[in-house]
């Protein structure tokens, strides 16, 4: 293993102001969960996104789970979900004992195929078993074709949960990512474009629903002086200390988006002359959370797995693209709707793609190291 400095895929990038807000939490002794910084974080995030409100929770996964609870998903129901995503997008479906149905990607955005979604909803309507929700994921910062997807779902009266865990700061047709569905989801995990260490946000224009989400996320405690509970609740609220980190991170979000877009542009300029190397397309304005690319197997002999191994040998972290959920053992037997008769777009992308180090703190010299490995190690047929 090389002794060169480790280059991570997407490390946290602090602004320096986080300590000031955390110190405020300590000074006022708001250390327990909830507090004024949580309220401020919710207000500022909702204002940034352009939604009526927001509910700060412990993770993006928790936010998806709460959205499904609010929409009444349960045993005997189905929930449609993008297949080409991280497992956290679909795990909450299982929490509620509902049945996931996976929808393929399309090549323009790598995200949910409106064509496959419409076909799946047509069949579900004929079977008189429409899903409780459709979970649409914005992959690697790139928005799905939300106008088409919303139009299709509205036609069938099926609500949309927009999983924007990876796309905070992205813009689609003049609106911020995460604001198109009944509910939007953001993640502040350590590898995301901004972080609270761990945390998430549920956003919506339905303020009554958000009030209920906060109630469920606080153990569903009834307004009584004693501990009174009629519903099953969850310990899902974000802590006041972590909210302080989030406020400082939100203040530099646009800077982080610009930095990642510049990193993507430099990769593209350096590598696009290599025949058979293609980058994730842009539809709207992507935050380019991760720079992702694919190899044309007809031209390139080196596989993505081999390049990842070569980068690891230089102490550089890279990853494959997400393994489609319909290929995960956890979801054996789940229905899957491919984009068209030619096969699964998600499977093809997984087989041919990889993610490069893309953190907003990546230096020019570090990026040069990554580019040099690719330039030296990619072999042609």
C-alpha angles and dihedrals in degrees: 000000000000117000091218117124112283116255111205127208097237115345126182114273114205122201097207094244095087093085091058093058093042089050088053090055089052093044092053092037093236091146099128119085114291127018140137095307090058089053091048093047091052092049094048094046092049090049091050094048094041098237129134092245150342138215118212114220141171097265145352087255090058089051092054090048092052091048090054091048091051090051092051100244113169148134112336093022129109127221121196115221139176110262097206098073146081117293092249089076091065106026093085088060087063092045087065093043091242123140120252120222113193126220123203128235129249125224101242093068105003084234135106113327110235087203093057092041093054091049091050092049092047090055092045092052092050088051089048090235109109116176123260090232145349115231109207117191125208100214123216090345096308118125120231118233090279097173092057093042094048091048091052094046093046089053089058093037092239117145121233127225108199110210101206094162090129099032109060106144095025120123130213120188093337097313130100117254113260096038102088102077132063084264133018127205130209129182128209097188115149094264097050127104089265124013144200089190087259126000148101144206135226113207131188145145087234101090093179089057091049090051089054090047090056089049093052091044091056096059090275090273112182120226096265131120089238124053104277123174131177099160134048107261137186138225092236107129122119118244121247091238093055091045087060089058089048094053091054092045092050089056090064098036095110090050090052091050091050091049094051092046089052090050090051091049092052093049089049094049092047098045108026091088088065106099112237097023113115130179129218107276121241123236110180114339113323122199086220090224088177128014106233131183142174135217124227103231091203090064108023122064096189115086125221089245090057092050091049088053092048091050091048088055087060092049092255121136118223130158141205118251115268115293105238113257093230085065094051116105089227089068101041109155096020116139117255129193114204121211092250144330092289091074143256118338091192092056091049093050092047090052095049106032145080141179122238128208105282109163116147089236093057108129125223090246092052091049089050088057091054093046092049093054091052093046092049100041107039108100127195131221 
